[in-house]
Amino acid sequence: MAKNSVNGKVVLITGAARGIGAGLAERLAAQGAKVALVGIEAKEQQAVADKIGPSAHAWEADVTSWDDLERATAGVVEHFGGIDIVIANAGIATSGFVRSVDPAAFEKVIEVDLLGVWRTFRVTLPHVIDRKGYLLAISSLAAITHAPGMANYAAAKAGVEAFCNSFRAEVAHLGVKVGVAHPTWIRTDLVESADKHPVFGKLRTGMPGLLGKTYPLSVALDHLQAGVNKRARTVHVPRWVGGLKLIRAFLPPIIEIGAKSRIKKADAAALMDIKERGAYESSVTGQAGRAATAPNLKG
């Protein structure tokens, strides 16, 4: 067995009901891993576990809940005997400008996408230390390129990158490796849902060149699977995303110039959309986002 193979390892993946989480679970299980699926979409997640077979098991848990994560982690350890690898993949997004987006929806993104990573890693860390394992957080291209209409998502994903960079140095002496992944736009439920938004979908798909290109899920899974197997420090999906880090200081003014001609019209359209559909429907994107925010916003 190769030194960094996942064969026989226990891999805990959050947000495993669909997209990247579900795809990685299937691929790593095919390599011989035992996969623990953790998330809030119990029915969909169980379907993924059933498809994989005996090497997979699902636990319902909200990554924003300490109690849920403690309970799920204990269940994983009891069922599989420990945890070697944790992939903090759970994430949601909203569509909206800071001045008009629903405040609760805005803050829920930061709670799930940033605090959810911290809580997932904190709760599972003792078990990963025991096995000198690996923790991988799924950040985003948005951590590097900060587009209008995505202030909360960009802030959360940039926070994830910074968190991992600090955290990595803290646990290196314990034999634990920490990685952070930066996928660009991948054809998942989250991105497809966002692209259907009558205002912000046009802003997203109108980004120039590679910045606006959407890649198939298989591209992300290829890079992420390889990164997990290598216990990579960084995973860029695709590799050109890493190149942007070299010029990130120049990106904000470039983005501002590119957006200048479109924001005034989009701002007015966003206000009209909220008036017609309501703040909740205008803000939330993706099935996971709806599941995460509905109890708080739809009452």
N, C-alpha and C positions, 0 to 999 in steps of 0.2 A: 504493500500500500504506500502510495506517495506520501511524503511528509505532510503535505497540506490537503490531502484528500478529505472529502466530507463523508466518505464511506464509514458507516458505523457511528458517525457523530450525531448529536441531537441538536437540531436547528430550530430555534423559536423565531417565528415570523409574525409580526403584527400587520394588520390590514391585509389579511390573506384571503379575503372572500372573492377577489377578482383581480384582474390586471397584473401588475408586477408581482405582488405578493403571492397570488395563486400560481402564476407562471413559474416563479422561483421555487415554490414548494414542490411542484411537479418535477422540475428539472433536478433539484437536489435529491429528491427521493429516488429518482431514476439512477442516481449515482451511488445509492446505498445509504443515504441519510435517513434519520428518523425525524420527521417534521412535525412541529407543534404549531398549529394555526391559532392565532389569537386575534380576536376582533369583535366588533359589535354586530356584524351581520351574520347571525348564527346560522340561519337556514342556508345561505349561500356558501358559507364557510364549511359547513358540514358536507355539502355537495362536493366541494373540492377534496375534502378528506376521504369521502367515499370513493371518489374517482381514483385517488392515489392508492388506497388500500390499507392494509394493516400497519404500514410504516408511518401512517399519518393519524393525527388525532386533533380534534378541535376543542377550543375553550372560548366561551363567550366572555369578553372583557373589554371595557372602555379604557383606553390608554390614558385618559385624564383622571382615572379613579385609582388611588393608591390601593384601596381594598380589592378592587377587581384584579389589579395586576398581582397583588400578593397572593390572592386565591388561585389565579391562573398559573402563576409560577410554581406554587406549591403542587398544583395538580400535574404540571409537566414533569417536575422532579420525581414525584411519586410514580407517575406512569412510565417514564423513560429512564429514570435513574440519575438524571443530571441534565446540565445544559452546557454545550460546547460553543455554540454560535448563536448570536442574537442579531436579527435584522429588523431594525426599527423602520418599518415601511409605512405604517398608518399615516394617512395624510388627507386633508380636505382643502378645498379652495372656495373662494367667493368671487363674484364679479361685482365691482363697484368702485366709485371714486370715494376718497376719504370723506368728503363733505356730505355725501348722500347715502352711502352704504349703510345697511342696518348695523348698528353698533354691536349687538349681540353676535351677529353672524361674523363680523370682522374679528372680534376677540376670540371666538371659538376656533378660528383657524390658527391663531397663535397658540392657543391652549393645546390643540391636538398636535399641530405640526412641530412645535418647539418643546413645550412642556411635556408632551407625550413621549418624546424621545428621551428626555432627561429622566422621566419617571420609569420608563421601560428599562433603561440602562441601570438606574439605581437599584431597582428591585431585583433584577436578574444578575447583577454584578458578582455577588458572593459566589454564585454557582459557576459563573464563567471563570472567576479567579481560581476556583478549585481545579478546573481543567485547563488552565492557561489557554483560554479560548480567544474568541474574536467577536467584536461588536462592530456592526456596520449600520450607519444611519443613512437614510435616503434623503439627501438634500435636493438640489435642483439647479438647472441653468439660471433660475430666477434669483439664486444667491449671488450671481455674478452680474447679470443684466437686470436692472430694476425698472420694469415697465410700468407705465401709468395704468391704474385700474387694478393693480396687484400689490399694493403697498403692504398689506398684512402678510401675504404669501411670501413676498420677497424678504420681508423682515424676518419671518419665521425661518425660512430656509437659509438665509445668511447667518442667523443665529445658530442653526444646527451645525453649519460649517465651523464657526468660531468655537462652539461648545466642544466639538470633536477634536479640534486642534489643541485646545487646552487639556482636555481629558486624556488624550493620547499620551502626553508626557507624564501624567499623574500615575498611570497604571503600567507603564512599560516595564518597570522594575518587578512587577508582579507576574510578568510573562504574558500579559494580555495585550492584544493588538486591537487598534481602533481604526476603522475606515470610514470615509464619507464618500457618498456617490452623488454625482451631478448629472442626472439625465436631462436632456433637452425635451422638447415636446414629443411625447410618445402616444401612439394611438390607444388610449385607454378610455374608460368611461368618463373619467374626470375631464380630460382634454376634449373629448367629443361633445360632452355636455356644455362645456364652456364655449366651444366654437359655435354652438347653436344659439347663444345669447344674441338677441337682436342688436345690441350695442357693442358689447365687449368682444363678441366673436369676430367682428370685422376688424377691430383693433389688433387682436391677436394674429389672425391669419394675414393681416396686412403688413406684418413685420417684414423687413427686407431680407432677401437671401436666405442663408442658413438659419437665421434667427427666427424665421417664420415657418420653417419646414417641420412637418410632422413625420416621425419615423415609426415603422411598425413595431409592435411589442417585441418581436423576436430580436430586434437589434439591442434593445435594453437588456433582455434576458441573456443574450450572448455575453455582453460586457460584464453584467453583474455576476453571472455564474462564474466567469473566469476570475473576477475580482475576489469572490468568496473563496474560491479554491486556492488563490495565491495569498489570501489574507491581506489584500491590498490596502495601502494607506489611503489612496484615492482611486476612484473609478469615474472616468469621464465617458459620457454616453451621448454621441460618439466622441472620438478622441479630440476633435477640434474644440470641444468645450473647454478642455484644459488650456488651450492656447489663449482663450479669452482672459484667463486669470493674469496673463502677462501684461495685458493692456487695460485692466479693469478700471484704473484711475481715470482713463479717458472716456469710458463708456457713458456715464451719466449725462455730460453735456451733449454727446452725440445723440443719445436717446431723446433728450429734450428738444433738440433741433428737429429730429425726425417726427416727433409727435406734435409739434407746435401747430401745424396746419389742420390737425384733425381733432384736437381736444375740445375746442370750443363747441363744435357741433355735437361731439359725443357727450359732453357734459349736459347739454340741453336735452339730448335724446335719453340719457340715463334718468333724468328727473321725470321725463314724460313716461318712461317705462315703469318707474316706481309708482307713479300716479295711477297708471292703468292696471298694473298687476299686483301692486303691493310690494313692500320692502323685502319680505321673505322670498317670494318667487323671483324677484329681480336679482337677489343676492346669491342664493345657494346654487351650486353646481355639483353634479355627480350624485350617484346613489349613496355613496358613503357620506358625502356632505349632508345630504338630506337626512340620513339616518342619525348622524351625529348632532344635528342642529334642531331637528323637528321637535323633540320634547321641550326645548327651551323657547322656541320661536313661534310655534304654530298654535299655541293654546287659544 
